[in-house]
Amino acid sequence: MKYANYHLAKFLRKINRFTVICDLDGTEVQAHLKNTGRNHELLVPGYEVSLVYVANPKRQTNYDLVAVNKLGHWVNVDSQAPNAMVKETLAAELVVPGIRPLNQFRPETKLADSRIDFWGQTQDGRDCWLETKGVTLEDDGLAQFPDAPTTRAVKHVHALTQAVKAGGEAYVYFVVQMDYVKHMQINELMAPLLATAIKEARAAGIKVIACNCNVTPEEITLNHIINFL
């Protein structure tokens, strides 16, 4: 997916969870941070960032911060990008890396007490459930999820596990929003319940996939499957 009207700037400081201050051509501007994580290793004063201009008089900010240049590597931080890329790929009847071709798909579908990102039908007529998760945390070449506590992800994994036990097919699809990592794991210290849920899900037959991305200041695209530890 591509972003229109992007501008390179420098990150200065964070005001609150969703608002940051950046230096754009010598002028301080507020930008909306499209990510709910902590992003400590990304939101570093002086780091180059990509801001997308959004012309909407109802907004408090005119820009979205969508990517950060971390030591020479661009990392996309748009939490909506993973779902959007998968949706675009499925809609174009293209193959999502690591996912079997589907006869049809539908976004945002209820499963038990959860809403899963995508429902689809496999070519042999089985229900297929696909939940995407964006990954922006990286340490020494290892991508990790999450970078903040989460209960929602655990709920999703439990729902998918029950779907598989009922005869369906299911994927937890981690979109690693950077291009330079080859391995990913669950951040067990941050989310021990999720780590346990993922282990149980894999044992039940859920497919856990991690796919990295090609990232520039103006674009992010799905790249190839990496090793999920």
C-alpha positions as CSV (number, residue, x, y, z in Angstrom):
1,M,0.0,0.0,0.0
2,K,1.2,3.5,-0.8
3,Y,0.8,6.8,1.1
4,A,0.1,10.0,-0.7
5,N,1.4,13.4,0.4
6,Y,4.2,12.1,2.6
7,H,6.9,14.3,4.1
8,L,10.2,13.5,5.8
9,A,10.6,15.1,9.2
10,K,12.5,14.6,12.5
11,F,10.9,13.2,15.6
12,L,11.2,15.5,18.6
13,R,8.9,14.3,21.4
14,K,5.7,12.5,22.4
15,I,2.9,14.5,24.0
16,N,0.6,11.6,24.8
17,R,-0.3,8.1,23.6
18,F,-1.4,9.2,20.2
19,T,0.2,12.6,19.6
20,V,3.8,13.5,18.8
21,I,5.8,16.6,17.9
22,C,8.0,16.6,14.8
23,D,10.3,19.0,13.1
24,L,9.1,19.5,9.5
25,D,11.4,21.8,7.6
26,G,12.2,23.8,10.7
27,T,8.6,24.1,11.9
28,E,7.2,22.1,14.9
29,V,4.1,20.2,13.9
30,Q,1.8,17.8,15.7
31,A,1.2,14.4,14.2
32,H,-1.1,11.5,15.1
33,L,0.7,8.3,16.0
34,K,-1.1,5.5,14.3
35,N,0.0,2.9,16.8
36,T,-1.1,1.8,20.3
37,G,2.3,0.3,21.3
38,R,5.0,1.9,23.5
39,N,7.5,2.3,20.6
40,H,10.3,3.2,23.0
41,E,13.0,2.0,20.6
42,L,11.5,3.9,17.6
43,L,10.4,7.2,19.0
44,V,13.9,8.6,19.6
45,P,14.5,12.3,19.4
46,G,16.3,13.1,16.1
47,Y,15.1,9.9,14.3
48,E,13.9,10.6,10.7
49,V,10.1,9.9,10.3
50,S,7.6,9.9,7.5
51,L,4.5,12.1,8.0
52,V,1.5,11.8,5.8
53,Y,-0.6,15.0,5.3
54,V,-4.3,14.5,5.9
55,A,-6.6,17.3,4.9
56,N,-9.5,16.9,7.3
57,P,-10.8,20.0,9.2
58,K,-12.4,17.8,11.9
59,R,-9.0,16.5,13.0
60,Q,-6.8,18.0,15.6
61,T,-3.6,17.2,13.7
62,N,-2.8,17.5,10.0
63,Y,-0.3,14.7,9.8
64,D,-0.1,10.9,10.5
65,L,3.3,9.5,11.6
66,V,3.5,6.2,9.6
67,A,7.2,5.2,9.5
68,V,10.4,5.6,11.4
69,N,14.0,5.4,10.1
70,K,15.6,3.2,12.7
71,L,19.4,3.2,12.2
72,G,19.1,3.1,8.5
73,H,16.1,0.8,8.3
74,W,12.6,2.0,7.8
75,V,10.0,0.6,10.1
76,N,6.3,1.1,9.4
77,V,4.3,1.9,12.5
78,D,0.8,2.2,11.0
79,S,-1.3,-0.3,12.9
80,Q,-3.9,-0.3,10.1
81,A,-1.4,-1.3,7.5
82,P,-1.2,-5.1,8.1
83,N,-4.9,-5.6,7.8
84,A,-5.1,-3.2,4.8
85,M,-2.3,-5.0,2.9
86,V,-3.9,-8.5,3.5
87,K,-7.3,-7.2,2.4
88,E,-5.9,-5.6,-0.8
89,T,-4.1,-8.8,-1.6
90,L,-7.1,-11.0,-1.1
91,A,-9.4,-8.6,-3.0
92,A,-7.0,-8.7,-6.0
93,E,-7.2,-12.5,-5.8
94,L,-3.5,-12.7,-5.2
95,V,-1.8,-15.1,-2.8
96,V,-0.9,-13.8,0.7
97,P,2.5,-15.3,1.5
98,G,2.0,-18.4,3.6
99,I,-1.8,-18.6,3.1
100,R,-3.5,-21.1,1.0
101,P,-5.6,-19.7,-1.8
102,L,-9.2,-19.0,-0.9
103,N,-12.4,-19.2,-3.0
104,Q,-13.9,-16.2,-1.2
105,F,-13.3,-14.0,1.8
106,R,-15.1,-11.6,4.0
107,P,-13.5,-9.0,6.5
108,E,-14.5,-8.5,10.1
109,T,-16.5,-11.6,10.8
110,K,-17.9,-12.7,14.1
111,L,-16.5,-15.9,15.7
112,A,-17.8,-16.9,19.1
113,D,-17.3,-13.7,21.2
114,S,-14.7,-12.2,19.0
115,R,-14.5,-10.4,15.6
116,I,-11.8,-12.0,13.4
117,D,-10.1,-9.9,10.7
118,F,-11.0,-12.3,7.8
119,W,-13.2,-15.3,7.2
120,G,-12.6,-17.3,4.0
121,Q,-13.5,-20.5,2.3
122,T,-10.7,-22.9,1.3
123,Q,-10.7,-24.6,-2.1
124,D,-12.0,-27.8,-0.4
125,G,-14.9,-25.9,1.2
126,R,-13.7,-25.5,4.7
127,D,-14.1,-22.4,6.8
128,C,-10.8,-20.5,7.1
129,W,-10.2,-17.8,9.7
130,L,-7.3,-15.3,9.5
131,E,-6.3,-12.8,12.2
132,T,-3.5,-10.3,11.4
133,K,-1.2,-8.7,14.0
134,G,1.3,-5.9,13.2
135,V,4.8,-6.2,14.6
136,T,7.0,-3.2,15.1
137,L,9.2,-4.2,18.0
138,E,12.7,-5.5,17.1
139,D,15.8,-6.1,19.3
140,D,19.1,-7.3,17.9
141,G,17.5,-8.7,14.7
142,L,14.7,-10.5,16.5
143,A,11.1,-9.2,16.0
144,Q,8.7,-9.6,18.9
145,F,5.0,-9.2,19.6
146,P,3.6,-7.4,21.5
147,D,5.4,-4.3,22.8
148,A,2.6,-3.5,25.2
149,P,0.3,-5.7,27.3
150,T,-2.7,-7.2,25.4
151,T,-5.7,-9.2,26.3
152,R,-7.5,-8.8,23.0
153,A,-4.9,-11.0,21.2
154,V,-5.3,-13.8,23.7
155,K,-9.1,-13.7,23.2
156,H,-8.6,-13.9,19.4
157,V,-6.3,-16.9,19.7
158,H,-8.7,-18.8,21.9
159,A,-11.5,-18.2,19.4
160,L,-9.4,-19.5,16.5
161,T,-8.4,-22.5,18.5
162,Q,-12.0,-23.5,19.0
163,A,-12.6,-23.0,15.3
164,V,-9.9,-25.4,14.4
165,K,-11.1,-28.0,16.9
166,A,-14.5,-27.7,15.2
167,G,-13.0,-28.6,11.8
168,G,-12.0,-25.3,10.4
169,E,-8.7,-23.8,9.3
170,A,-7.1,-20.8,11.1
171,Y,-4.1,-18.6,10.9
172,V,-2.5,-16.1,13.2
173,Y,-0.7,-13.9,10.7
174,F,2.1,-11.6,12.1
175,V,2.9,-8.8,9.7
176,V,6.5,-7.7,10.7
177,Q,6.6,-4.1,9.5
178,M,10.2,-4.0,8.5
179,D,12.5,-5.8,6.0
180,Y,15.7,-6.7,7.9
181,V,14.6,-9.4,10.4
182,K,14.6,-13.2,9.8
183,H,13.2,-14.4,13.1
184,M,10.2,-13.6,15.3
185,Q,8.8,-14.7,18.6
186,I,6.2,-13.8,21.2
187,N,7.4,-11.3,23.8
188,E,6.8,-13.7,26.7
189,L,7.9,-11.3,29.4
190,M,5.3,-8.7,28.2
191,A,2.5,-11.2,27.4
192,P,2.9,-14.6,29.1
193,L,-0.8,-15.5,28.6
194,L,-0.4,-14.9,24.9
195,A,2.7,-17.0,24.7
196,T,0.8,-19.9,26.3
197,A,-2.2,-19.4,24.1
198,I,0.0,-19.5,20.9
199,K,1.7,-22.7,22.1
200,E,-1.7,-24.3,22.7
201,A,-3.0,-23.0,19.4
202,R,-0.1,-24.4,17.4
203,A,-0.6,-27.8,19.1
204,A,-4.3,-27.7,18.1
205,G,-3.4,-27.1,14.4
206,I,-3.5,-23.3,14.0
207,K,-0.9,-22.1,11.6
208,V,1.2,-19.2,13.0
209,I,2.9,-17.3,10.2
210,A,5.3,-14.3,10.3
211,C,5.8,-12.3,7.1
212,N,8.2,-9.4,6.9
213,C,7.7,-6.3,4.6
214,N,9.4,-4.0,2.2
215,V,9.2,-0.6,3.8
216,T,9.9,2.9,2.5
217,P,8.8,6.3,3.7
218,E,5.8,6.2,1.2
219,E,5.0,2.5,0.9
220,I,4.8,-0.9,2.6
221,T,4.3,-4.3,0.9
222,L,4.2,-7.9,2.1
223,N,7.6,-9.5,1.4
224,H,8.3,-13.1,2.5
225,I,7.8,-15.6,5.3
226,I,10.3,-15.5,8.2
227,N,11.0,-18.0,11.0
228,F,8.5,-18.0,13.9
229,L,10.3,-19.3,16.9
